[in-house]
Amino acid sequence: MSELAAAPEQTRRLRLGRVLSWVLALVALAFVAWVVPVRDRCWDPRAPQSTRVSVTRDDAGCVLHLQTGDVHVAREECATLQCEPGLASTLEHARLGVAAGLLALYFLSTLAWAARWRALLAFADVELPLRDVWRVSIEAQAGGILLPGGIGGDALRIASVVSRPTRHGTKAPAAIVIASVLLDRAVGLSTIAALAAALGLGFGGGGKSGTTPFAVVLAGIPVAVALGLVVLRAAPVDRIPWLVRGRLGGVVQPVLAYVRDPRALRAIAVAAGLSLFVAAVQLAVVRGLVVVVGSTPLAEKWVYVGTAIAFIVAAVPALPGGWGTADAAYVFFFGLAGIPVGAALAVCLLYRLFWYLSGVAGAVLHLARPRR
C-alpha cells in the first residue's frame, strides 16, 4: 500500500521537474532573444549608446530602423557610426574554409569518443570492432538531438549492445553495458571540466572578474567523480537500502557491479586518456569557431570555462539539443571574454550545426542498415 501511495507523489515530482526544466529553457531563450541583435546595432559615438538602433547595410549606405520609420543614410555618414555586429552579419562574414576544417576535426573526435566507450565495454565479452562502436555512437547522436539530455542516444547505445551475443554465445551483461554508458558520460564530463579549469587558471584566473570560482567548481567535478568511484568500489554501499533500490538503484546497481570488477580500473584509465583527447578537440573546435566569426577574445580564459559550462548545462533535460540553456551560457560567458553577443551566439549555432550534421550522418547510417 505504501508503494502505491508513493507512486502518485513520484509522478507529481516528475511533472514538476519537467515544468521547471521547460521554464528554465524558455527563460534562457528569452534572455538570448533580448540580448542578441539580429541586425547590426549602431550609434553615433558622440551620442549616448542608448541611442543605438538596428541597421541594415546596402551598396548606397545603410538604413536606420528607427521607431518612427526607416531612414536611409549615405555611405560617408554610415561609416562614422560605431556598431555592434548582429548575428546575421556575423554569420554572413564567417570564414567557411576554416569552419570546414573544424568540422573535419570534430568528426575525427567522434572516433576517439567511440574508442572511449569501447574501452569501457572491454570486459562485456562482446566482439565489437571500433567501426561498429563508432557507427552505434554516431547513430545515437540523432537520438540525443531529438530527445532532451541525450536520453534517446544513451538508450540506443544500450539497446544496440545488449542485443548482441557475446563470444560465449550468451547475451551481453546488461549491468556492464548500462554502466559503461553512464561512466562514458561521467568520464567525458570530468575531463572537459578538468581541462577547462586548467586552461581557465592557466590564462589567469584571478582579477576583479576572475574565473577562479568557476574553475574551482569545474575542477571539483572530476574530483567528485573519482571519489564516488572509490566509495562505490570500497564502501559497503550495497547495505544502504535507499541507495540500491528504486529509481536511484537502477543507476547505482549497474555502476556498482562495474567498478567492483577487477578489470574496471584499467578500462576507466584508458577511457580517461581517450577522453582527454576528445575534450581537447572540443575546446579547440569552439576556439576555432571564435576565429571563424572574426572575433578576438580579450580574456581567453572565459572561452574555455564558458564552453565547459555550456556543455554541462546543455545536458539539462529541458528542450531537445540543449536549446536555450546552452545558448544563454555561450552569450553570457563569452561576453565576459569580450566577444560580442552576436558572435557568441554564432559560435553556439555553428557548433550545434556540427552536432546536427553528425546526427544526420548517424540517421542515414541507421536507415541504411540491412533489415529483415
C-alpha positions, -999 to +999 in steps of 0.1 A: +000+000+000+028+024+009+044+018-026+010+026-043+007+058-022+042+068-032+036+064-069+014+095-074+039+115-054+067+104-077+046+113-107+039+147-094+076+153-088+085+142-123+059+165-137+071+194-116+107+187-127+096+188-164+078+220-159+107+236-141+132+225-168+109+239-196+106+272-177+144+273-173+149+267-210+123+292-221+137+319-198+172+312-213+158+315-248+141+348-239+173+361-224+192+353-257+165+368-278+165+400-258+203+404-257+214+392-291+207+415-321+199+400-355+209+431-373+239+453-365+232+479-338+249+512-344+251+546-327+268+579-331+300+578-310+293+615-300+259+605-285+250+581-257+249+544-266+212+544-255+206+559-290+216+527-307+194+514-334+192+484-358+210+489-391+208+472-425+236+479-449+234+482-487+256+495-516+245+531-512+250+533-474+228+519-447+192+520-434+185+530-398+154+512-384+141+539-361+108+536-341+094+564-363+103+546-395+133+536-417+158+563-425+184+559-453+219+572-445+247+579-471+278+557-470+300+585-456+277+592-427+272+555-422+310+550-419+311+573-389+287+552-368+300+529-341+284+494-345+279+462-326+277+433-351+245+414-352+240+376-357+231+379-394+262+400-404+285+378-382+274+346-400+275+364-434+312+372-429+321+338-413+352+321-427+337+290-442+370+274-452+382+274-416+348+261-405+351+232-429+384+222-414+370+224-379+341+202-390+366+176-402+384+178-368+351+174-350+342+143-369+377+129-361+370+133-324+339+111-328+363+082-335+381+089-302+347+092-284+337+058-298+371+043-287+365+057-252+332+038-250+347+007-265+374+008-238+347+009-211+330-021-228+363-040-228+351-068-204+315-071-217+327-101-238+311-085-269+332-086-300+327-050-313+352-035-337+358+002-334+340+007-367+308-008-353+311+011-320+316+043-339+285+036-360+263+030-330+277+061-313+271+083-343+236+069-347+230+077-311+237+114-319+204+115-337+186+103-306+205+128-285+194+156-307+157+147-308+153+140-271+163+162-241+196+155-223+207+128-248+183+102-233+174+087-266+211+084-277+220+065-245+191+042-248+200+034-284+236+026-274+225+003-246+200-015-268+225-019-296+250-038-274+227-059-251+211-073-282+244-087-294+257-122-284+290-124-265+319-146-277+305-173-254+271-172-272+253-156-242+237-122-241+258-092-232+257-085-194+232-056-191+248-042-160+282-038-177+266-022-208+244+002-188+273+012-165+296+017-195+272+043-209+268+061-176+305+061-170+312+073-205+291+104-197+308+108-163+343+104-177+335+128-206+321+154-182+351+150-159+378+155-185+361+185-202+357+202-168+392+194-157+408+207-189+387+238-189+395+245-153+433+241-160+431+265-190+410+290-171+435+291-143+465+289-168+453+320-186+449+339-154+420+331-131+424+359-107+414+395-110+383+415-104+362+393-127+384+362-124+374+327-134+389+312-102+355+304-086+341+288-118+374+270-124+373+256-088+338+244-093+348+227-126+378+212-110+356+197-083+336+177-109+364+152-117+374+150-080+338+142-071+335+115-098+368+099-087+358+099-050+324+085-060+341+056-078+363+050-048+333+049-025+314+026-048+344+003-051+354+000-015+325+011+008+296-013+017+270+009-001+250-021-011+238-023+025+221+011+022+185+003+010+176+038-003+207+039-024+204+005-042+166+003-046+140+021-066+148+047-093+183+055-078+191+019-075+186+014-112+216+037-117+237+027-088+235-011-091+250-014-126+278+011-118+284-008-085+287-041-104+310-025-129+335-007-107+339-037-084+351-059-113+389-063-112+392-051-148+373-019-143+402+004-132+422-003-164+392+002-186+384+036-169+420+047-171+422+040-208+388+058-213+401+088-194+431+091-216+410+090-248+385+114-232+412+139-226+419+140-264+382+143-271+379+172-246+409+190-261+394+187-296+361+200-285+376+231-268+399+236-299+369+235-322+350+261-302+381+283-300+385+279-338+348+289-343+356+322-325+382+328-352+356+317-379+332+345-368+361+371-368+362+378-331+392+381-308+386+375-271+400+400-247+400+374-218+409+340-233+402+321-200+364+327-203+362+310-237+373+276-222+355+280-189+323+292-206+324+264-232+327+237-204+297+253-185+277+255-218+284+217-224+272+209-188+240+230-189+232+216-224+228+182-207+199+196-185+169+176-197+149+206-209+145+213-246+159+189-271+195+196-281+200+219-251+183+248-268+181+279-246+204+268-217+235+263-239+229+295-259+225+316-228+257+302-214+277+310-245+263+345-247+269+352-210+304+338-206+317+348-240+305+383-232+329+382-202+356+372-227+349+404-246+333+386-275+302+404-290+269+387-282+262+382-319+295+364-323+289+343-292+256+331-304+270+324-338+297+302-323+270+283-304+249+278-335+278+267-356+289+242-330+253+229-328+253+227-366+283+203-364+264+182-339+234+181-361+254+171-391+268+142-371+233+133-361+222+134-398+251+111-407+240+088-379+204+088-390+215+080-426+236+051-413+208+038-392+184+039-421+209+022-443+212-008-420+201-041-437+168-052-423+149-085-425 
